[in-house]
Amino acid sequence: MQCLPSWDAHHQDQLPLFGFTARRLLTTLLTEPAERQLELLADAIANDPVLALWIALRAESAGHGSIVSVTAAASWLSAQWSTQLSWPSGQA
């Protein structure tokens, strides 16, 4: 099973990235227009509590503050996916 990147530089713990979520994220990131991406991201987040938890932890550790809704999580990830969905060496 693949894992999401650790949620901050001080923790090496990783949460699982389930196959169905990985497929949904890939499909979403390849979708145009951006409005549709937000809808698809929100759906993926709403259906995977582990992904929702990871986004909340990752956003907070990046200085964003608290994520309080699925819509906020989708908005944050859609703006940050290129830097947040990167795996440091040894975490892939």
PEMOTA-V251096 format. One record per run of one state. SS is the DSSP state (H for helix, E for strand, C for the rest). FROM is the first residue (numbers start at 1). LEN is the number of residues. If there is no record, write none. Layout:
BEGIN
ss->[SS	SS]
from->[FROM	FROM]
len->[LEN	LEN]
END
This chain:
BEGIN
ss->[C	E	C	E	C	E	C	E	C	H	C	H	C	H	C	H	C]
from->[1	2	4	8	9	11	12	16	18	19	30	34	47	49	62	70	85]
len->[1	2	4	1	2	1	4	2	1	11	4	13	2	13	8	15	8]
END
